[in-house]
């Protein structure tokens, strides 16, 4: 604890003219249960005569030896600002839970506290409870409630009800999500009923309608006025006209806007045309009393066909309107006998600041029938590809899109290498996406070797931005899988360095016997492995950590290990994790999940989920 007298001024009349005295970095155990960390108490002079201000801050959390449920032990309560005046009382108050908490009571009732926030205006609390008793299936039922109240006792918002319910009766599946009643923010009504979704799914043996679902979504009902708003969703509507099949996808009825809409309508050609896969589509169709019939675009796709010795595939074109901007695109491929396959795609729009040459995206690829030998390696360069893009980077894989800007220009380059047998023994791909304006590079490579025998697969990626370098690699060899990740990045002006590596051992599902009735083993059996972490950790420490995981059938039964670094030796390592740049993570390479190995990097998409999948 530090006590600092930064300013203490007394005038000639013996009055305190200015004051700034405080204690910082207070760490203490309160009442034997609460741990105070980073606490501070500061006394200062106010603006009024003889007024003094007291500022209090810090983080409160339960000690690990406290008797509260385990879920509460992980919770922390932050007092961001608590200022009291000797003249006017409470001046400012800002405090709340750092993140949601979860704990279990009565052997099967899971309690969630999603939000607990206090301010000088009032407080807000949001919580829920779910039933999860081992002996009874309650269909993942969950109840939610939230309330906002000012300190004078006035309720500014409240709602509560059924958060989620899933039931199955005689093959019918039903689900309800967020059926709430109460007073909601941004509404004039004193009392309303809201429903996010109520869905009924028909059994699979229900004829042509099997597996289809009906839903009521985004509905509200005001008992005072009788107003009802919402959307009805029904399965795709299909009908045949002279052999042509008309399909209307995802019909919806919006009562608030008096609108009937379809995500897509398309016409399939009859079988006697010998044109399987051909269709003509119209997108974003809406029918309203005010605007009549409106569409958002149209397009067509032709079936694969041949002309002489040349083959054509995936030939199509599309026109779309988006935010009053048109986009026209086309795509297709041609198969050249004994030469290879060429594919191309082009999308252009009107010239603007975002699209300075009127181009949205251009793409070209060539896959050779034999390839160019690469020396005496036994490998051939069999494919090349490239592209140029502007605007939102939707041509970039979704896991990387949040790293790029919304303007461009962006360049894409790639190549494919195979063995002389056409990829039966080895196939390697390498791709790069470069944002020229934002100075962002993403490089990704994949390799499959001895497919069908050892099934060796490898994947590597590297990300380079103006303040970060990150790279990761994973290798799977039937009974062994390993991965590494490394990060060097700037965080609030501080250079961070961290890395991790892991190796696991096990046996894939069905390795010994894979029949239609049983498989041996019946699931992926990973018996755990060992790993290391080093550099900067999320708990503020820096050092080296080694560990051993004990796993079986995808379930982690525990971790033992040791950390050496800041604070000395620590054997409680289950909660340790390395620092990673915001929105970038190769942690999925180290994941242990039930089911097959997912050989795919997951880059946290801050734009959508801001979470590593």
C-alpha positions in Angstrom: 0.0 0.0 0.0 1.3 3.4 -0.9 0.2 6.6 0.9 1.1 9.8 -1.0 0.7 13.4 0.0 0.7 15.1 -3.3 -0.6 18.4 -2.2 -1.5 20.0 1.1 -1.8 23.8 1.3 -2.9 25.9 4.3 -3.5 29.6 3.9 -2.7 32.4 6.4 -6.1 31.9 8.2 -5.4 28.2 9.0 -7.9 27.0 6.3 -7.1 24.1 4.0 -6.8 25.7 0.6 -5.9 22.7 -1.4 -5.6 19.0 -0.7 -4.7 15.8 -2.5 -3.8 12.9 -0.2 -4.5 9.2 -1.0 -3.6 5.6 -0.6 -3.3 3.4 -3.6 -2.6 -0.3 -4.4 -4.5 -1.4 -1.3 -4.7 -5.2 -1.1 -6.5 -6.7 1.9 -8.8 -9.5 3.1 -12.1 -8.2 4.4 -14.4 -10.1 6.7 -12.4 -13.3 6.0 -14.3 -13.7 2.7 -13.7 -10.8 0.4 -10.4 -10.0 -1.2 -9.7 -6.3 -2.1 -7.2 -5.7 -4.8 -5.9 -2.5 -6.4 -7.9 -0.4 -3.9 -7.6 3.3 -3.6 -8.9 6.1 -1.3 -8.2 9.7 -2.2 -9.1 12.9 -0.4 -9.1 16.1 -2.4 -10.5 19.7 -2.1 -13.8 20.4 -3.7 -14.9 23.5 -5.6 -17.2 24.8 -2.9 -16.1 26.5 0.3 -15.0 24.0 3.0 -15.9 21.1 0.6 -13.9 18.0 0.5 -14.2 15.0 -1.9 -13.6 11.4 -1.1 -12.9 9.0 -4.1 -12.9 5.3 -3.6 -12.0 2.5 -6.1 -10.9 -1.1 -6.4 -11.9 -4.6 -7.2 -13.6 -7.0 -4.8 -13.7 -10.7 -5.2 -14.4 -13.7 -2.9 -11.3 -15.4 -1.6 -10.6 -19.0 -2.7 -11.2 -20.2 0.9 -14.6 -18.7 1.2 -17.7 -20.9 1.5 -19.7 -19.4 -1.4 -20.5 -21.6 -4.5 -17.6 -22.1 -6.8 -19.2 -20.0 -9.6 -19.1 -16.9 -7.3 -15.4 -17.4 -6.5 -14.6 -16.5 -10.1 -16.7 -13.3 -9.9 -15.2 -9.8 -9.4 -16.9 -6.6 -8.6 -15.3 -3.4 -9.8 -15.8 0.0 -8.1 -14.8 2.2 -11.0 -15.8 5.5 -9.4 -17.4 6.3 -6.0 -17.1 10.0 -5.1 -18.7 11.5 -2.0 -18.8 15.3 -1.2 -18.9 16.6 2.4 -21.3 19.2 1.1 -23.7 17.5 -1.3 -23.3 13.8 -0.5 -23.0 11.2 -3.4 -21.6 12.9 -6.5 -20.7 10.0 -8.8 -21.1 6.2 -8.6 -20.1 3.6 -11.2 -19.7 0.0 -10.2 -20.7 -3.5 -11.3 -19.7 -7.0 -12.1 -16.7 -7.3 -14.5 -18.4 -10.2 -16.3 -21.4 -12.6 -15.8 -21.3 -15.3 -13.2 -22.8 -18.8 -13.0 -23.3 -21.1 -10.0 -25.4 -24.0 -9.0 -27.8 -24.4 -6.1 -30.1 -27.2 -4.9 -28.2 -29.8 -6.9 -29.6 -28.9 -10.3 -30.6 -25.2 -10.5 -28.1 -23.2 -12.4 -28.2 -19.5 -11.6 -26.9 -16.9 -14.1 -26.2 -13.3 -13.2 -25.6 -11.6 -16.5 -25.5 -8.0 -15.4 -25.3 -6.1 -12.1 -24.6 -2.4 -12.4 -24.9 0.6 -10.1 -24.7 4.3 -10.9 -25.6 7.5 -9.2 -28.9 7.4 -11.1 -30.0 3.9 -10.1 -29.2 0.2 -10.7 -29.8 -2.6 -13.2 -29.8 -6.3 -12.6 -30.3 -9.1 -15.1 -30.3 -12.8 -14.0 -31.7 -16.2 -15.0 -32.1 -19.7 -13.8 -32.0 -23.0 -15.6 -33.1 -26.5 -14.5 -30.5 -29.2 -15.1 -31.3 -32.2 -12.8 -29.5 -35.4 -13.9 -32.6 -37.5 -13.3 -35.2 -35.3 -15.1 -35.0 -33.8 -18.6 -36.5 -30.3 -18.4 -35.8 -29.5 -22.1 -33.0 -27.0 -21.3 -35.6 -24.7 -19.7 -34.4 -21.3 -18.6 -36.1 -18.4 -16.9 -34.8 -14.8 -17.2 -35.6 -11.6 -15.4 -34.2 -8.0 -15.4 -35.1 -4.7 -13.7 -33.8 -1.2 -13.8 -34.7 1.2 -11.0 -33.7 4.7 -10.0 -32.8 5.5 -6.4 -36.2 7.3 -5.9 -37.9 3.9 -6.3 -39.2 4.5 -9.9 -38.9 1.4 -12.1 -37.6 2.5 -15.5 -37.6 -1.0 -17.1 -38.4 -4.5 -16.1 -39.1 -7.8 -17.9 -39.1 -11.5 -17.1 -40.3 -14.8 -18.3 -39.2 -17.9 -20.2 -35.7 -17.6 -21.6 -35.6 -20.9 -23.4 -37.6 -24.1 -23.6 -37.2 -27.1 -25.9 -39.6 -30.0 -26.0 -40.2 -33.1 -28.1 -43.6 -34.9 -28.2 -44.3 -37.8 -30.6 -41.6 -36.7 -33.0 -42.7 -33.0 -33.0 -40.1 -30.6 -31.8 -41.0 -27.3 -30.3 -38.9 -24.4 -29.0 -39.6 -21.1 -27.3 -37.0 -18.4 -27.0 -37.3 -15.2 -24.8 -41.0 -15.0 -24.0 -41.0 -12.0 -21.8 -43.6 -9.7 -20.2 -42.9 -6.3 -18.7 -41.9 -2.7 -19.4 -39.1 -2.5 -22.0 -36.6 0.2 -22.8 -37.3 2.6 -25.7 -41.1 1.9 -25.6 -44.0 4.1 -24.5 -46.2 1.3 -23.3 -46.4 0.5 -19.6 -46.8 -3.2 -20.2 -46.0 -5.4 -23.2 -45.4 -9.1 -24.2 -42.5 -9.9 -26.4 -41.4 -13.2 -28.1 -38.1 -13.7 -30.0 -39.1 -17.0 -31.5 -41.6 -19.9 -31.2 -40.8 -22.7 -33.6 -42.5 -26.1 -34.4 -40.6 -28.7 -36.4 -42.5 -31.5 -38.0 -41.3 -35.2 -37.7 -39.1 -36.6 -40.5 -41.8 -39.1 -41.5 -44.3 -36.4 -42.3 -44.2 -36.9 -46.0 -42.9 -34.1 -48.2 -43.2 -31.7 -45.2 -41.0 -33.9 -43.0 -38.4 -31.8 -41.2 -40.1 -28.5 -42.1 -40.7 -25.9 -39.5 -43.1 -23.1 -38.8 -42.2 -20.1 -36.6 -43.5 -16.9 -35.1 -40.5 -14.5 -34.7 -39.8 -11.0 -33.3 -43.3 -10.6 -32.0 -44.7 -8.0 -29.6 -48.2 -7.5 -28.2 -49.5 -4.4 -26.4 -52.5 -5.3 -24.2 -53.5 -1.6 -23.8 -54.0 -1.0 -27.6 -54.3 -4.5 -28.9 -51.4 -3.9 -31.3 -49.6 -7.1 -32.5 -46.4 -7.0 -34.5 -44.3 -10.0 -35.7 -43.3 -12.2 -38.5 -44.6 -15.6 -39.5 -42.2 -18.0 -41.1 -43.4 -21.1 -43.1 -41.5 -23.7 -45.1 -40.6 -23.2 -48.7 -43.7 -23.1 -51.0 -43.4 -25.3 -54.1 -45.7 -25.8 -57.1 -45.4 -27.2 -60.6 -46.6 -25.4 -63.7 -46.4 -27.3 -67.0 -43.4 -29.3 -65.7 -41.6 -26.2 -64.4 -41.1 -26.1 -60.6 -41.6 -22.7 -58.8 -40.0 -22.6 -55.4 -40.5 -19.7 -52.9 -37.9 -19.8 -50.1 -38.5 -18.7 -46.5 -41.8 -16.9 -46.9 -42.5 -14.4 -44.1 -45.5 -12.2 -43.1 -44.6 -9.0 -41.3 -47.7 -7.5 -39.6 -46.1 -4.3 -38.5 -45.1 -3.3 -42.1 -48.0 -5.2 -43.8 -45.4 -7.0 -45.9 -45.1 -10.5 -47.4 -41.6 -11.4 -48.3 -39.4 -14.3 -49.7 -35.7 -14.6 -49.5 -35.6 -16.1 -53.0 -37.9 -17.3 -55.7 -36.5 -19.6 -58.4 -37.8 -21.6 -61.4 -36.4 -25.0 -62.1 -36.5 -26.4 -65.6 -38.3 -29.7 -66.2 -36.3 -32.9 -66.5 -37.0 -33.4 -70.2 -34.7 -30.3 -70.9 -31.8 -32.5 -69.5 -30.7 -29.4 -67.6 -30.5 -30.6 -64.0 -29.2 -27.8 -61.7 -30.4 -25.0 -64.0 -32.6 -22.3 -62.5 -33.6 -18.7 -62.7 -33.8 -16.8 -59.4 -35.2 -13.6 -58.0 -33.9 -12.4 -54.6 -35.3 -10.4 -51.7 -38.9 -10.3 -52.9 -41.4 -8.2 -51.0 -45.1 -7.3 -51.5 -46.5 -4.3 -49.6 -49.6 -2.3 -49.9 -47.5 0.9 -50.1 -44.8 -0.1 -52.6 -46.4 -3.1 -54.3 -43.9 -5.7 -55.6 -40.2 -5.0 -55.0 -37.1 -7.2 -55.7 -33.5 -7.0 -54.6 -32.0 -8.8 -57.6 -32.1 -11.6 -60.0 -29.8 -14.3 -61.5 -29.5 -17.5 -63.4 -27.3 -20.6 -63.3 -26.8 -23.0 -66.3 -26.3 -26.7 -66.0 -22.8 -28.1 -66.8 -22.6 -28.8 -70.6 -20.1 -29.5 -73.4 -19.4 -28.0 -76.8 -17.3 -30.3 -78.9 -14.4 -31.3 -76.7 -14.7 -28.4 -74.3 -16.7 -28.6 -71.1 -18.4 -25.7 -69.3 -19.4 -25.7 -65.6 -21.0 -23.3 -63.1 -21.9 -20.7 -65.7 -24.1 -18.0 -64.2 -24.7 -14.3 -63.7 -26.5 -12.2 -61.1 -27.7 -8.6 -60.5 -28.4 -7.3 -57.0 -29.3 -4.0 -55.3 -27.8 -3.3 -51.9 -28.2 0.0 -50.1 -29.1 1.7 -53.4 -26.0 0.4 -55.0 -26.1 -2.1 -57.9 -23.7 -5.1 -58.2 -23.5 -7.2 -61.4 -21.5 -10.4 -61.3 -20.7 -13.4 -63.4 -18.9 -16.7 -62.9 -18.0 -19.8 -64.8 -15.4 -22.4 -65.7 -14.1 -24.2 -68.8 -12.5 -27.6 -69.0 -9.8 -27.9 -71.7 -9.0 -31.5 -72.7 -5.5 -32.6 -71.6 -4.7 -29.0 -70.5 -6.7 -28.3 -67.4 -9.5 -26.2 -65.9 -9.9 -22.4 -65.9 -12.3 -20.6 -63.6 -13.1 -16.9 -63.4 -15.5 -14.6 -61.5 -16.1 -10.9 -61.8 -18.3 -8.5 -59.9 -18.5 -4.8 -60.8 -20.5 -1.8 -59.7 -20.7 2.0 -60.3 -17.6 4.0 -59.8 -17.4 5.6 -56.3 -15.0 6.5 -53.5 -15.1 2.9 -52.3 -14.9 1.4 -55.8 -12.6 3.8 -57.7 -12.4 1.6 -60.8 -16.0 0.2 -60.6 -14.7 -3.2 -59.5 -15.9 -5.1 -56.5 -14.0 -8.4 -57.0 -12.1 -10.2 -59.8 -10.8 -13.8 -59.5 -9.0 -16.2 -61.8 -7.7 -19.7 -61.3 -6.1 -22.4 -63.4 -5.7 -26.1 -62.4 -3.4 -28.0 -64.8 -4.1 -31.6 -65.9 -0.5 -32.6 -65.3 1.4 -29.7 -63.9 5.0 -28.4 -64.0 7.6 -30.6 -62.3 9.5 -29.0 -59.5 12.9 -30.4 -60.0 13.5 -34.0 -58.6 11.0 -33.6 -55.8 8.3 -35.7 -57.4 5.9 -32.8 -57.0 4.3 -30.7 -59.7 3.0 -27.1 -59.6 -0.6 -27.9 -60.7 -2.5 -24.7 -59.9 -2.3 -21.0 -59.6 -4.9 -18.4 -58.6 -5.3 -14.7 -57.9 -7.7 -11.9 -57.3 -8.3 -8.2 -56.7 -10.9 -6.8 -54.4 -12.4 -3.5 -53.2 -15.1 -2.7 -50.5 -16.0 -5.1 -47.8 -13.6 -8.1 -47.9 -16.2 -10.8 -48.5 -13.9 -12.6 -50.9 -11.6 -13.3 -47.9 -12.3 -16.3 -45.7 -14.7 -15.3 -43.0 -12.3 -16.2 -40.2 -9.9 -13.5 -41.5 -12.4 -10.7 -42.6 -12.2 -8.7 -39.3 -8.5 -8.1 -39.9 -9.0 -6.2 -43.2 -10.4 -2.8 -43.9 -13.7 -2.1 -45.6 -12.2 -0.4 -48.6 -9.2 -2.1 -50.2 -7.6 -2.6 -52.5 -6.8 -6.2 -51.6 -4.7 -8.7 -53.6 -5.1 -12.5 -53.4 -2.4 -15.0 -54.6 -2.3 -18.7 -54.3 -0.9 -21.9 -55.7 -1.4 -25.7 -55.5 1.3 -28.4 -55.5 0.5 -32.1 -56.0 2.5 -35.3 -56.5 2.8 -36.7 -60.0 -0.1 -39.0 -59.3 -2.6 -36.1 -59.2 -2.6 -35.6 -55.4 -3.1 -39.2 -54.2 0.0 -39.1 -52.1 0.5 -35.4 -51.4 -1.5 -32.2 -52.0 -0.3 -28.7 -50.8 -2.0 -25.4 -51.1 -0.7 -21.9 -50.2 -2.7 -18.7 -50.2 -2.1 -15.1 -49.3 -4.4 -12.1 -48.9 -2.9 -8.6 -48.7 -4.6 -5.4 -47.8 -2.5 -2.7 -49.4 -4.0 0.3 -47.7 -4.3 -1.2 -44.1 -0.9 -3.0 -44.4 -2.3 -6.4 -43.4 -0.9 -9.7 -44.6 -2.5 -13.1 -44.1 -0.8 -16.3 -45.3 -2.2 -19.8 -45.0 -1.0 -23.2 -46.1 -2.5 -26.7 -46.0 -1.0 -30.1 -46.8 -2.3 -33.6 -47.0 0.2 -36.4 -47.3 -0.4 -40.2 -47.6 -4.1 -39.9 -47.8 -5.9 -43.1 -46.9 -3.0 -44.6 -45.0 -1.3 -42.3 -42.4 -3.5 -39.3 -43.3 -0.9 -36.7 -42.4 -2.5 -33.3 -42.5 -0.8 -30.0 -41.7 -2.0 -26.4 -41.5 -0.1 -23.2 -41.0 -1.0 -19.5 -41.0 0.7 -16.2 -40.3 -0.8 -12.8 -39.8 1.1 -9.5 -40.1 -0.4 -6.1 -39.3 1.2 -2.7 -38.4 1.2 -3.7 -34.7 1.2 -7.5 -34.6 2.8 -10.7 -35.8 1.0 -13.9 -35.2 1.6 -17.4 -36.5 0.3 -20.9 -35.8 0.7 -24.4 -37.1 -0.9 -27.8 -36.5 0.1 -31.3 -37.6 -2.1 -34.4 -37.3 -0.6 -37.9 -37.9 -3.3 -40.4 -37.1 -2.3 -41.2 -33.5 -0.5 -37.9 -32.8 -1.5 -34.3 -33.2 0.6 -31.2 -32.3 0.3 -27.5 -32.6 2.2 -24.3 -31.8 1.2 -20.6 -31.7 3.3 -17.5 -31.3 2.4 -13.8 -30.9 4.3 -10.5 -30.8 2.1 -7.5 -30.5 1.5 -4.0 -29.1 -1.1 -3.7 -26.3 -1.8 -0.1 -25.0 1.8 0.9 -25.8 3.4 -2.2 -24.2 5.1 -4.9 -26.2 3.7 -8.3 -25.5 5.3 -11.6 -26.4 3.7 -15.0 -25.9 3.5 -18.5 -27.3 2.2 -22.1 -26.7 2.8 -25.6 -27.9 1.0 -28.9 -27.4 1.3 -32.5 -28.4 -1.5 -35.1 -27.8 -1.7 -38.9 -28.3 -4.8 -41.0 -29.1 -6.7 -43.0 -31.6 -9.4 -41.8 -34.1 -12.9 -43.2 -34.0 -13.2 -46.5 -36.0 -9.5 -47.0 -36.4 -9.6 -50.7 -35.4 -13.0 -51.5 -36.9 -15.5 -49.2 -38.6 -18.8 -51.0 -39.4 -22.3 -49.9 -40.1 -23.4 -50.9 -36.6 -20.4 -50.4 -34.3 -17.1 -48.7 -34.5 -14.0 -49.5 -32.4 -13.1 -47.3 -30.7 -16.6 -45.8 -30.6 -15.2 -42.2 -30.4 -12.0 -40.3 -30.7 -9.9 -41.5 -27.7 -7.3 -38.9 -26.9 -5.4 -39.9 -23.8 -4.1 -36.4 -23.2 -0.7 -35.0 -23.8 1.8 -32.4 -22.7 2.2 -28.7 -23.5 4.1 -25.5 -22.7 3.1 -21.8 -22.5 5.5 -18.9 -22.2 5.8 -15.1 -22.2 3.0 -12.8 -21.0 -0.1 -14.3 -19.4 -3.6 -12.9 -19.0 -3.2 -12.7 -15.2 -0.4 -10.1 -15.6 2.4 -12.6 -15.0 5.3 -13.4 -17.2 7.2 -16.7 -17.3 7.2 -20.3 -18.4 4.5 -23.0 -17.8 4.7 -26.7 -18.5 1.7 -29.0 -18.1 0.2 -32.5 -18.7 -3.4 -33.0 -19.6 -5.3 -36.2 -18.8 -8.1 -36.8 -21.3 -10.4 -39.6 -22.4 -13.1 -39.7 -25.1 -12.8 -35.9 -25.6 -13.3 -35.1 -21.9 -10.5 -33.3 -20.0 -10.2 -34.9 -16.5 -7.6 -32.5 -15.2 -4.3 -30.7 -15.7 -1.2 -30.9 -13.7 1.8 -28.6 -14.2 3.9 -25.8 -12.9 4.5 -22.1 -13.6 7.8 -20.4 -13.0 8.1 -16.6 -13.4 6.6 -13.6 -11.8 5.8 -14.4 -8.2 7.9 -17.5 -8.2 6.6 -21.1 -8.4 2.9 -21.8 -8.8 1.4 -25.3 -9.2 -2.2 -24.1 -9.7 -2.1 -23.7 -13.4 -5.6 -24.7 -14.6 -6.6 -21.0 -15.1 -3.4 -19.8 -16.8 -3.6 -18.6 -20.4 -1.3 -16.6 -22.6 -2.1 -13.1 -23.9 -3.3 -12.9 -27.5 -3.9 -9.9 -29.7 -7.5 -8.7 -29.8 -9.5 -10.5 -32.5 -6.7 -13.0 -33.3 -6.2 -16.4 -31.9 -4.8 -19.8 -33.0 -5.9 -21.4 -29.7 -8.3 -23.7 -31.6 -5.3 -25.6 -32.8 -4.8 -26.7 -29.2 -8.5 -27.4 -28.6 -9.7 -30.8 -27.2 -13.2 -31.4 -28.3 -15.6 -34.4 -28.5 -15.7 -35.8 -32.1 -13.3 -35.7 -35.1 -10.3 -33.4 -35.2 -11.3 -30.1 -36.8 -8.4 -29.2 -39.0 -9.2 -25.6 -39.4 -7.9 -22.4 -37.9 -10.4 -20.2 -36.1 -9.7 -16.5 -36.1 -11.9 -14.6 -33.6 -14.2 -12.4 -35.6 -14.6 -9.2 -33.5 -17.1 -7.8 -36.0 -19.6 -10.6 -35.3 -18.8 -12.8 -32.3 -15.7 -11.4 -30.8 -15.0 -14.9 -29.6 -12.8 -17.8 -30.5 -14.8 -20.7 -31.7 
